[in-house]
């Protein structure tokens, strides 16, 4: 599933979730190293756990962040 982000440097998040478990996460644009780390740490985790851990994280003065947007993408994927 492709999710178009809002309010972040990353423009799109691609997630593959099967039976509530994250198979892959890929971000387009954004802070490459940090987003690769988030994707790697999310792989194999339960989507509901990642949603609980990442929801509400803010970046600088923004009202959202790439991790918060990943939580939104996972909500939509489920």
N, CA, C and O atoms as a GROMACS GRO file, in nm:
protein
  312
    1UNK      N    1   0.084  -0.116   0.000
    1UNK     CA    2   0.000   0.000   0.000
    1UNK      C    3   0.089   0.124   0.000
    1UNK      O    4   0.192   0.128   0.068
    2UNK      N    5   0.049   0.224  -0.076
    2UNK     CA    6   0.122   0.351  -0.078
    2UNK      C    7   0.041   0.454  -0.001
    2UNK      O    8  -0.080   0.467  -0.022
    3UNK      N    9   0.109   0.526   0.088
    3UNK     CA   10   0.045   0.631   0.169
    3UNK      C   11   0.114   0.763   0.140
    3UNK      O   12   0.235   0.774   0.156
    4UNK      N   13   0.037   0.864   0.098
    4UNK     CA   14   0.092   0.998   0.075
    4UNK      C   15   0.094   1.071   0.209
    4UNK      O   16  -0.009   1.087   0.274
    5UNK      N   17   0.212   1.115   0.249
    5UNK     CA   18   0.228   1.183   0.378
    5UNK      C   19   0.188   1.329   0.368
    5UNK      O   20   0.177   1.385   0.259
    6UNK      N   21   0.168   1.390   0.484
    6UNK     CA   22   0.145   1.534   0.491
    6UNK      C   23   0.231   1.591   0.602
    6UNK      O   24   0.242   1.532   0.710
    7UNK      N   25   0.292   1.706   0.575
    7UNK     CA   26   0.368   1.776   0.677
    7UNK      C   27   0.507   1.723   0.706
    7UNK      O   28   0.565   1.758   0.809
    8UNK      N   29   0.561   1.639   0.618
    8UNK     CA   30   0.695   1.583   0.639
    8UNK      C   31   0.779   1.596   0.513
    8UNK      O   32   0.727   1.620   0.404
    9UNK      N   33   0.910   1.578   0.529
    9UNK     CA   34   1.001   1.578   0.414
    9UNK      C   35   0.977   1.454   0.328
    9UNK      O   36   0.986   1.461   0.205
   10UNK      N   37   0.946   1.343   0.391
   10UNK     CA   38   0.911   1.221   0.320
   10UNK      C   39   0.777   1.243   0.252
   10UNK      O   40   0.684   1.294   0.314
   11UNK      N   41   0.765   1.206   0.128
   11UNK     CA   42   0.643   1.231   0.051
   11UNK      C   43   0.550   1.110   0.043
   11UNK      O   44   0.428   1.126   0.032
   12UNK      N   45   0.606   0.990   0.048
   12UNK     CA   46   0.527   0.868   0.038
   12UNK      C   47   0.589   0.760   0.125
   12UNK      O   48   0.710   0.753   0.144
   13UNK      N   49   0.502   0.675   0.179
   13UNK     CA   50   0.546   0.558   0.254
   13UNK      C   51   0.478   0.437   0.192
   13UNK      O   52   0.357   0.437   0.169
   14UNK      N   53   0.556   0.336   0.164
   14UNK     CA   54   0.505   0.210   0.109
   14UNK      C   55   0.514   0.106   0.221
   14UNK      O   56   0.621   0.082   0.276
   15UNK      N   57   0.399   0.044   0.253
   15UNK     CA   58   0.398  -0.056   0.359
   15UNK      C   59   0.334  -0.185   0.306
   15UNK      O   60   0.240  -0.182   0.228
   16UNK      N   61   0.389  -0.295   0.352
   16UNK     CA   62   0.333  -0.427   0.323
   16UNK      C   63   0.307  -0.492   0.458
   16UNK      O   64   0.400  -0.526   0.531
   17UNK      N   65   0.180  -0.510   0.490
   17UNK     CA   66   0.139  -0.570   0.616
   17UNK      C   67   0.057  -0.694   0.585
   17UNK      O   68  -0.036  -0.689   0.504
   18UNK      N   69   0.090  -0.804   0.650
   18UNK     CA   70   0.017  -0.928   0.631
   18UNK      C   71  -0.018  -0.985   0.767
   18UNK      O   72   0.070  -1.010   0.850
   19UNK      N   73  -0.148  -1.005   0.789
   19UNK     CA   74  -0.197  -1.060   0.916
   19UNK      C   75  -0.146  -0.981   1.036
   19UNK      O   76  -0.114  -1.038   1.141
   20UNK      N   77  -0.140  -0.849   1.020
   20UNK     CA   78  -0.101  -0.762   1.130
   20UNK      C   79   0.048  -0.750   1.154
   20UNK      O   80   0.090  -0.682   1.248
   21UNK      N   81   0.129  -0.815   1.070
   21UNK     CA   82   0.275  -0.812   1.084
   21UNK      C   83   0.334  -0.734   0.967
   21UNK      O   84   0.297  -0.756   0.851
   22UNK      N   85   0.426  -0.644   0.998
   22UNK     CA   86   0.489  -0.561   0.895
   22UNK      C   87   0.593  -0.644   0.820
   22UNK      O   88   0.686  -0.698   0.880
   23UNK      N   89   0.577  -0.652   0.690
   23UNK     CA   90   0.673  -0.724   0.605
   23UNK      C   91   0.781  -0.628   0.556
   23UNK      O   92   0.900  -0.657   0.569
   24UNK      N   93   0.740  -0.513   0.499
   24UNK     CA   94   0.836  -0.414   0.452
   24UNK      C   95   0.780  -0.274   0.470
   24UNK      O   96   0.659  -0.253   0.470
   25UNK      N   97   0.872  -0.179   0.485
   25UNK     CA   98   0.840  -0.036   0.488
   25UNK      C   99   0.946   0.033   0.403
   25UNK      O  100   1.065   0.008   0.420
   26UNK      N  101   0.903   0.121   0.314
   26UNK     CA  102   0.995   0.200   0.233
   26UNK      C  103   0.946   0.344   0.231
   26UNK      O  104   0.827   0.370   0.210
   27UNK      N  105   1.036   0.438   0.255
   27UNK     CA  106   1.005   0.580   0.253
   27UNK      C  107   1.063   0.642   0.127
   27UNK      O  108   1.171   0.602   0.083
   28UNK      N  109   0.992   0.739   0.068
   28UNK     CA  110   1.050   0.814  -0.044
   28UNK      C  111   1.081   0.955   0.006
   28UNK      O  112   0.994   1.023   0.060
   29UNK      N  113   1.207   0.996  -0.013
   29UNK     CA  114   1.260   1.124   0.036
   29UNK      C  115   1.277   1.119   0.188
   29UNK      O  116   1.258   1.014   0.249
   30UNK      N  117   1.312   1.230   0.246
   30UNK     CA  118   1.332   1.237   0.391
   30UNK      C  119   1.475   1.207   0.432
   30UNK      O  120   1.564   1.200   0.347
   31UNK      N  121   1.497   1.189   0.559
   31UNK     CA  122   1.630   1.163   0.617
   31UNK      C  123   1.665   1.016   0.595
   31UNK      O  124   1.624   0.929   0.672
   32UNK      N  125   1.741   0.990   0.493
   32UNK     CA  126   1.766   0.855   0.444
   32UNK      C  127   1.808   0.756   0.552
   32UNK      O  128   1.745   0.651   0.567
   33UNK      N  129   1.910   0.787   0.627
   33UNK     CA  130   1.960   0.693   0.728
   33UNK      C  131   1.859   0.666   0.837
   33UNK      O  132   1.837   0.551   0.875
   34UNK      N  133   1.796   0.771   0.887
   34UNK     CA  134   1.696   0.755   0.993
   34UNK      C  135   1.577   0.673   0.945
   34UNK      O  136   1.527   0.587   1.017
   35UNK      N  137   1.531   0.700   0.824
   35UNK     CA  138   1.415   0.629   0.773
   35UNK      C  139   1.446   0.484   0.740
   35UNK      O  140   1.360   0.397   0.755
   36UNK      N  141   1.567   0.458   0.695
   36UNK     CA  142   1.608   0.318   0.674
   36UNK      C  143   1.609   0.243   0.807
   36UNK      O  144   1.570   0.126   0.814
   37UNK      N  145   1.654   0.310   0.913
   37UNK     CA  146   1.657   0.248   1.045
   37UNK      C  147   1.516   0.219   1.095
   37UNK      O  148   1.489   0.110   1.146
   38UNK      N  149   1.426   0.315   1.080
   38UNK     CA  150   1.287   0.294   1.122
   38UNK      C  151   1.226   0.177   1.046
   38UNK      O  152   1.158   0.093   1.104
   39UNK      N  153   1.249   0.173   0.916
   39UNK     CA  154   1.196   0.065   0.833
   39UNK      C  155   1.251  -0.070   0.879
   39UNK      O  156   1.177  -0.168   0.890
   40UNK      N  157   1.379  -0.076   0.905
   40UNK     CA  158   1.443  -0.201   0.946
   40UNK      C  159   1.392  -0.246   1.083
   40UNK      O  160   1.367  -0.365   1.104
   41UNK      N  161   1.377  -0.153   1.176
   41UNK     CA  162   1.328  -0.187   1.309
   41UNK      C  163   1.181  -0.227   1.308
   41UNK      O  164   1.136  -0.300   1.397
   42UNK      N  165   1.107  -0.179   1.210
   42UNK     CA  166   0.964  -0.212   1.200
   42UNK      C  167   0.940  -0.349   1.138
   42UNK      O  168   0.839  -0.413   1.165
   43UNK      N  169   1.033  -0.393   1.054
   43UNK     CA  170   1.014  -0.520   0.982
   43UNK      C  171   0.999  -0.635   1.080
   43UNK      O  172   1.083  -0.655   1.168
   44UNK      N  173   0.892  -0.712   1.063
   44UNK     CA  174   0.865  -0.828   1.149
   44UNK      C  175   0.788  -0.794   1.276
   44UNK      O  176   0.749  -0.885   1.350
   45UNK      N  177   0.767  -0.666   1.302
   45UNK     CA  178   0.694  -0.624   1.422
   45UNK      C  179   0.544  -0.625   1.396
   45UNK      O  180   0.499  -0.619   1.281
   46UNK      N  181   0.469  -0.632   1.502
   46UNK     CA  182   0.324  -0.620   1.490
   46UNK      C  183   0.289  -0.474   1.462
   46UNK      O  184   0.339  -0.383   1.529
   47UNK      N  185   0.205  -0.452   1.363
   47UNK     CA  186   0.168  -0.316   1.323
   47UNK      C  187   0.111  -0.238   1.441
   47UNK      O  188   0.140  -0.120   1.458
   48UNK      N  189   0.030  -0.302   1.523
   48UNK     CA  190  -0.032  -0.231   1.636
   48UNK      C  191   0.073  -0.183   1.735
   48UNK      O  192   0.054  -0.079   1.798
   49UNK      N  193   0.183  -0.256   1.751
   49UNK     CA  194   0.290  -0.212   1.841
   49UNK      C  195   0.363  -0.090   1.785
   49UNK      O  196   0.394   0.004   1.858
   50UNK      N  197   0.390  -0.092   1.655
   50UNK     CA  198   0.457   0.021   1.592
   50UNK      C  199   0.367   0.144   1.596
   50UNK      O  200   0.414   0.255   1.621
   51UNK      N  201   0.238   0.126   1.573
   51UNK     CA  202   0.143   0.237   1.581
   51UNK      C  203   0.147   0.298   1.721
   51UNK      O  204   0.155   0.420   1.736
   52UNK      N  205   0.141   0.214   1.823
   52UNK     CA  206   0.142   0.262   1.962
   52UNK      C  207   0.272   0.335   1.994
   52UNK      O  208   0.269   0.436   2.066
   53UNK      N  209   0.384   0.287   1.944
   53UNK     CA  210   0.514   0.346   1.975
   53UNK      C  211   0.544   0.475   1.900
   53UNK      O  212   0.613   0.562   1.952
   54UNK      N  213   0.492   0.489   1.777
   54UNK     CA  214   0.531   0.601   1.693
   54UNK      C  215   0.426   0.712   1.682
   54UNK      O  216   0.459   0.823   1.641
   55UNK      N  217   0.303   0.684   1.718
   55UNK     CA  218   0.197   0.784   1.709
   55UNK      C  219   0.228   0.904   1.796
   55UNK      O  220   0.269   0.891   1.911
   56UNK      N  221   0.209   1.022   1.739
   56UNK     CA  222   0.224   1.146   1.815
   56UNK      C  223   0.364   1.203   1.820
   56UNK      O  224   0.384   1.311   1.875
   57UNK      N  225   0.463   1.133   1.763
   57UNK     CA  226   0.599   1.187   1.759
   57UNK      C  227   0.600   1.308   1.666
   57UNK      O  228   0.544   1.304   1.556
   58UNK      N  229   0.662   1.416   1.710
   58UNK     CA  230   0.670   1.538   1.631
   58UNK      C  231   0.814   1.563   1.588
   58UNK      O  232   0.908   1.516   1.652
   59UNK      N  233   0.831   1.637   1.480
   59UNK     CA  234   0.963   1.671   1.427
   59UNK      C  235   0.980   1.822   1.433
   59UNK      O  236   0.910   1.896   1.363
   60UNK      N  237   1.072   1.868   1.518
   60UNK     CA  238   1.094   2.012   1.530
   60UNK      C  239   0.965   2.081   1.568
   60UNK      O  240   0.898   2.039   1.662
   61UNK      N  241   0.930   2.186   1.497
   61UNK     CA  242   0.808   2.262   1.524
   61UNK      C  243   0.687   2.210   1.448
   61UNK      O  244   0.580   2.271   1.454
   62UNK      N  245   0.702   2.099   1.378
   62UNK     CA  246   0.590   2.043   1.301
   62UNK      C  247   0.493   1.970   1.393
   62UNK      O  248   0.527   1.933   1.505
   63UNK      N  249   0.372   1.950   1.344
   63UNK     CA  250   0.272   1.878   1.422
   63UNK      C  251   0.277   1.728   1.399
   63UNK      O  252   0.200   1.653   1.460
   64UNK      N  253   0.366   1.682   1.312
   64UNK     CA  254   0.379   1.541   1.279
   64UNK      C  255   0.526   1.510   1.252
   64UNK      O  256   0.612   1.597   1.269
   65UNK      N  257   0.554   1.388   1.211
   65UNK     CA  258   0.690   1.345   1.176
   65UNK      C  259   0.678   1.225   1.084
   65UNK      O  260   0.569   1.173   1.063
   66UNK      N  261   0.790   1.181   1.030
   66UNK     CA  262   0.788   1.060   0.947
   66UNK      C  263   0.743   0.938   1.029
   66UNK      O  264   0.663   0.859   0.978
   67UNK      N  265   0.792   0.919   1.154
   67UNK     CA  266   0.742   0.806   1.232
   67UNK      C  267   0.590   0.816   1.259
   67UNK      O  268   0.520   0.715   1.253
   68UNK      N  269   0.541   0.936   1.288
   68UNK     CA  270   0.398   0.955   1.311
   68UNK      C  271   0.320   0.923   1.183
   68UNK      O  272   0.213   0.862   1.190
   69UNK      N  273   0.372   0.964   1.069
   69UNK     CA  274   0.307   0.935   0.942
   69UNK      C  275   0.310   0.785   0.911
   69UNK      O  276   0.217   0.733   0.849
   70UNK      N  277   0.416   0.714   0.953
   70UNK     CA  278   0.419   0.569   0.938
   70UNK      C  279   0.306   0.507   1.019
   70UNK      O  280   0.240   0.415   0.972
   71UNK      N  281   0.284   0.556   1.140
   71UNK     CA  282   0.174   0.505   1.222
   71UNK      C  283   0.041   0.525   1.150
   71UNK      O  284  -0.044   0.436   1.150
   72UNK      N  285   0.023   0.641   1.087
   72UNK     CA  286  -0.100   0.667   1.010
   72UNK      C  287  -0.111   0.572   0.892
   72UNK      O  288  -0.219   0.519   0.865
   73UNK      N  289  -0.002   0.549   0.822
   73UNK     CA  290  -0.002   0.457   0.708
   73UNK      C  291  -0.041   0.317   0.753
   73UNK      O  292  -0.118   0.249   0.685
   74UNK      N  293   0.011   0.274   0.866
   74UNK     CA  294  -0.020   0.141   0.916
   74UNK      C  295  -0.167   0.130   0.957
   74UNK      O  296  -0.230   0.026   0.936
   75UNK      N  297  -0.221   0.237   1.016
   75UNK     CA  298  -0.365   0.237   1.049
   75UNK      C  299  -0.449   0.214   0.923
   75UNK      O  300  -0.543   0.134   0.923
   76UNK      N  301  -0.412   0.285   0.817
   76UNK     CA  302  -0.486   0.271   0.691
   76UNK      C  303  -0.468   0.132   0.629
   76UNK      O  304  -0.561   0.077   0.571
   77UNK      N  305  -0.348   0.077   0.644
   77UNK     CA  306  -0.320  -0.055   0.585
   77UNK      C  307  -0.397  -0.166   0.656
   77UNK      O  308  -0.426  -0.271   0.598
   78UNK      N  309  -0.430  -0.141   0.782
   78UNK     CA  310  -0.500  -0.244   0.858
   78UNK      C  311  -0.649  -0.225   0.843
   78UNK      O  312  -0.728  -0.301   0.900
   0.00000   0.00000   0.00000
